Amino acid sequence: MQHESFSRNTRNQLRQVFDALRELMTPPEPAKRPIGFVAPKTRKPR
């Protein structure tokens, strides 16, 4: 294996690792609350 191809392969592998780390570091999207009115649950008569 030549030095240039080894270096190129190493750079590609490092790029993949750093891309994966960046993806893991981004915070997840916050859960959105639904829009609208939710009727209260009615109680069953005793």
N, C-alpha and C positions, 0 to 999 in steps of 0.2 A: 504494500500500500504506500502510495506516495504521500509526502507531507501535505501537499495542497488538498488532496481529497480527504485525508484524515482531518485536516483543519476544517474543511467545509462540512463534513459529517458532524464533527463536534459542535460547530456553531449551530447547525440545524437542530441537533438534540438539545442543546442548551436553550434555544429559542422555544422549543416545545415545552420544556420544563418551566421556563419563566412564564409562558402564556398560561399554562395550567395553574401556576401559583397565583397569577393575577386574577384569574377567574375565580379561584377559591377565596381570594381576599375581598372581592366585591361583596358588599352586604346584600342580603336578599331583599327583594321588593317588599315593602310593608303590606300587610293584608289590608285590602280596601273594604270599608264598611259598605253594605248594600244601601242603595238609595230607596227610600220609601217608608211606608208605615207598616208596622207589624202589629196586628191586633193582639191584645192580651188573651191568653188562654182562658176559656170559661171554666168555672168550677162545676163539677158534677153535683147535683142535689143529693143530699143524704137521706 
